Amino acid sequence: MPARLDGKGTLGPALASPFGTAGRLDMVAEELDGLVGHLSRQRKDPAALNAFATVTILRTLGKPRKLAEDRKVHDYRLDLGAEGQVLLNGLDLSALGQLMKRPQ
């Protein structure tokens, strides 16, 4: 089964945010383990290596859960504050916003 990401939430404009938006997203990622395995076999490709690192970090930050038929998912809650605060499952990632500051 291919990896997939489903989510729902509400975002709205927030001019003070480096992202230009604020709100909350609840997301569920499925089959991240399989995707990590696939990308790890493609390590000679620089794009795959970057994707491998990103997906591995994403998987680590998720809350694992099992569904029927031994399907594994990872749950995420992303909160984007109006002033640039970023929380992923309660973990403060606000420094990412500083890296993405939009030019004034």
PyMOL commands that set and color helices and strands:
alter all, ss='L'
color gray80, all
select helices_A, chain A and resi 32-40+46-61+68-70+95-99
alter helices_A, ss='H'
color red, helices_A
select strands_A, chain A and resi 4-13+21-30+63-66+72-80+86-88+91-92
alter strands_A, ss='S'
color yellow, strands_A
deselect
rebuild
show_as cartoon
